[in-house]
Amino acid sequence: MRIGIIGGGITGLSCAYYLGRAGIEATVFDPTPGGTIGTVYHEGCVLENGPESWLAAKPWAEQLIKEVGMGDELTSSNDANRRTYVLRHGRFVTLPEGLQLVVPTKVLPIAATTLFTWGTKIRMGLEILRSPKALPDRSVSDFVRDHFGDEAVEYLAEPLLAGVYGGSPDELSAASVLPKFVEYEQKYGSVVVGALRTKIPKPAGGRGIFLTLKRGMGSLVEELKTRVNVLPLRVDGLAKGESGWGLRAEGEWHPFDQVVVACGANHAAGLVGPHDQRLGELLGMIPHSSSEIWTLGFRKEDVKRPLDAFGFLVPRKERGVIMSCTWLNTKWAGRVPDDKVVLRCFSTHQGVTREAVLQELGRLMGISAEPVFALHQRWNNAMPQYTVGHARRAEEIQERFDAIPGLHFAGNALNGVGIPDCIKSARQAAGGVVESIGT
Ligand SMILES: Cc1cc2nc3c(=O)[nH]c(=O)nc-3n(C[C@H](O)[C@H](O)[C@H](O)COP(=O)(O)OP(=O)(O)OC[C@H]3O[C@@H](n4cnc5c(N)ncnc54)[C@H](O)[C@@H]3O)c2cc1C
């Protein structure tokens, strides 16, 4: 039994690993394996090109890491210093304590914050009086506005979700992006009541809420690459044969019994479209956002502002070129030497320059010095956007793949964009292959 895997990001690599563990030979095709994950070691710093961590509450990444013998490499965020600033009227305001993403659960921090006006605070308090409702899917903005008003969209939902999806809450689906809160709305009416009634377990062993690897996320990809078979080739054709599937790469056909498509919905659309036109259309309907990251290193003495938070978010209303900025020294131990400060700035402005980012850091953080290094990374159409109606489309996509014998789909397109979600979906796809062989 031979399996071809299109795409060698974390999804494709972990799928190949799980297949190998089940004794099934898999070959991954990818000209740039690792996908959006990659670590750079520069001037004593451990720097990420793409994702830098994952949510510890989702176990699938940690399970894989332990299984490949990298458990000792796990490290968690410095949650003793966990605090996030949000820009309001040009000043940093601390995100109030007790938020479950966009839902307040503590009275005093909300009463004390200057992030919201009293109108919004009162609305947040009265939200507990709502009655249960089942509404059709709507945008995150509409959902949050309905519960807490405009200001909660502008200063909470928008900056938080832009930081995760690089997209607009006006388009993102509440049912897909905030499923827990939509469930609370249906069950209790009030999302505050729902959040208060649901105990969120504290991270085990006093760990932080984010996990990463000491030598960076890239070290997981490098480990997986040593365990699976990767061909550095782009697939540009997928053909159904008599007893399996063929993948065309650089003009040559490679025969397989089954194929796992793990290259992202946008790349998958053109490959599977000829076999199921509607499936190709549905995959092509998932928009993807692009982002740019400037990672700037400074001499410690050149950054006068105390780095007393994980970083800051800039709401769209107040945004220049920086959407969010992570203060690496504070968030992680062991990533930046003592004599340096590293700031990781995200932007959705295409072609944003180092100068523009520096100018904004000057305005927001009072930094006027030249950086000692500046690394730039652009991610084109890398992050799927779960827009209104996504859940229904995702279901149809899965059903259509399930109806094509020997073709499987995995990755961040349908049920979660985080690294643990991708690994979970890779494991499920590998499980699907194993199951199909057994029947
Ligand atoms: C900037 C950024 C920051 C992020 N930060 C976080 C974070 O902190 N935490 C978190 O949990 N998640 C984060 N994410 C999300 C997460 O990183 C991704 O969802 C996940 O890495 C996707 O993995 P993947 O393997 O499914 O896809 P990708 O990493 O996109 O890999 C797909 C691979 O398919 C290959 N490919 C495409 N077409 C073909 C073809 N025709 N033939 C062969 N190969 C092909 C590509 O070369 C690529 O390597 C972030 C994403 C981005 C873009």
PDBQT file of the ligand as one rigid body, heavy atoms in Angstrom, charges set to zero:
ROOT
HETATM    1  C1  LIG A 501       1.908  34.027   9.957  1.00  0.00    +0.000 C 
HETATM    2  C2  LIG A 501       1.183  32.904  10.623  1.00  0.00    +0.000 A 
HETATM    3  C3  LIG A 501       1.234  32.769  11.998  1.00  0.00    +0.000 A 
HETATM    4  C4  LIG A 501       0.559  31.718  12.621  1.00  0.00    +0.000 A 
HETATM    5  N1  LIG A 501       0.647  31.594  13.968  1.00  0.00    +0.000 NA
HETATM    6  C5  LIG A 501       0.092  30.520  14.576  1.00  0.00    +0.000 A 
HETATM    7  C6  LIG A 501       0.326  30.278  15.949  1.00  0.00    +0.000 A 
HETATM    8  O1  LIG A 501       1.040  31.038  16.621  1.00  0.00    +0.000 OA
HETATM    9  N2  LIG A 501      -0.234  29.169  16.504  1.00  0.00    +0.000 N 
HETATM   10  C7  LIG A 501      -0.982  28.279  15.779  1.00  0.00    +0.000 A 
HETATM   11  O2  LIG A 501      -1.466  27.282  16.341  1.00  0.00    +0.000 OA
HETATM   12  N3  LIG A 501      -1.203  28.479  14.455  1.00  0.00    +0.000 NA
HETATM   13  C8  LIG A 501      -0.671  29.563  13.849  1.00  0.00    +0.000 A 
HETATM   14  N4  LIG A 501      -0.859  29.752  12.510  1.00  0.00    +0.000 N 
HETATM   15  C9  LIG A 501      -1.667  28.781  11.757  1.00  0.00    +0.000 C 
HETATM   16  C10 LIG A 501      -0.879  27.500  11.464  1.00  0.00    +0.000 C 
HETATM   17  O3  LIG A 501       0.492  27.799  11.402  1.00  0.00    +0.000 OA
HETATM   18  C11 LIG A 501      -1.311  26.905  10.136  1.00  0.00    +0.000 C 
HETATM   19  O4  LIG A 501      -2.704  26.738  10.096  1.00  0.00    +0.000 OA
HETATM   20  C12 LIG A 501      -0.627  25.555   9.912  1.00  0.00    +0.000 C 
HETATM   21  O5  LIG A 501       0.774  25.655  10.049  1.00  0.00    +0.000 OA
HETATM   22  C13 LIG A 501      -1.006  25.041   8.541  1.00  0.00    +0.000 C 
HETATM   23  O6  LIG A 501      -0.294  23.863   8.279  1.00  0.00    +0.000 OA
HETATM   24  P1  LIG A 501      -0.575  23.037   6.946  1.00  0.00    +0.000 P 
HETATM   25  O7  LIG A 501       0.432  21.994   6.849  1.00  0.00    +0.000 OA
HETATM   26  O8  LIG A 501      -2.003  22.617   6.912  1.00  0.00    +0.000 OA
HETATM   27  O9  LIG A 501      -0.443  24.111   5.781  1.00  0.00    +0.000 OA
HETATM   28  P2  LIG A 501       0.820  24.923   5.297  1.00  0.00    +0.000 P 
HETATM   29  O10 LIG A 501       1.765  25.189   6.412  1.00  0.00    +0.000 OA
HETATM   30  O11 LIG A 501       0.260  26.088   4.553  1.00  0.00    +0.000 OA
HETATM   31  O12 LIG A 501       1.545  23.923   4.320  1.00  0.00    +0.000 OA
HETATM   32  C14 LIG A 501       0.987  23.588   3.067  1.00  0.00    +0.000 C 
HETATM   33  C15 LIG A 501       2.137  23.085   2.239  1.00  0.00    +0.000 C 
HETATM   34  O13 LIG A 501       1.612  22.642   0.985  1.00  0.00    +0.000 OA
HETATM   35  C16 LIG A 501       2.572  22.912   0.005  1.00  0.00    +0.000 C 
HETATM   36  N5  LIG A 501       1.920  22.910  -1.293  1.00  0.00    +0.000 N 
HETATM   37  C17 LIG A 501       0.989  23.764  -1.778  1.00  0.00    +0.000 A 
HETATM   38  N6  LIG A 501       0.623  23.396  -3.017  1.00  0.00    +0.000 NA
HETATM   39  C18 LIG A 501       1.342  22.294  -3.322  1.00  0.00    +0.000 A 
HETATM   40  C19 LIG A 501       1.422  21.457  -4.457  1.00  0.00    +0.000 A 
HETATM   41  N7  LIG A 501       0.684  21.686  -5.542  1.00  0.00    +0.000 N 
HETATM   42  N8  LIG A 501       2.298  20.410  -4.439  1.00  0.00    +0.000 NA
HETATM   43  C20 LIG A 501       3.050  20.149  -3.339  1.00  0.00    +0.000 A 
HETATM   44  N9  LIG A 501       3.026  20.926  -2.229  1.00  0.00    +0.000 NA
HETATM   45  C21 LIG A 501       2.173  21.978  -2.224  1.00  0.00    +0.000 A 
HETATM   46  C22 LIG A 501       3.154  24.261   0.379  1.00  0.00    +0.000 C 
HETATM   47  O14 LIG A 501       4.462  24.407  -0.163  1.00  0.00    +0.000 OA
HETATM   48  C23 LIG A 501       3.177  24.158   1.907  1.00  0.00    +0.000 C 
HETATM   49  O15 LIG A 501       4.440  23.752   2.388  1.00  0.00    +0.000 OA
HETATM   50  C24 LIG A 501      -0.200  30.803  11.849  1.00  0.00    +0.000 A 
HETATM   51  C25 LIG A 501      -0.256  30.935  10.461  1.00  0.00    +0.000 A 
HETATM   52  C26 LIG A 501       0.440  31.963   9.840  1.00  0.00    +0.000 A 
HETATM   53  C27 LIG A 501       0.393  32.082   8.341  1.00  0.00    +0.000 C 
ENDROOT
TORSDOF 0
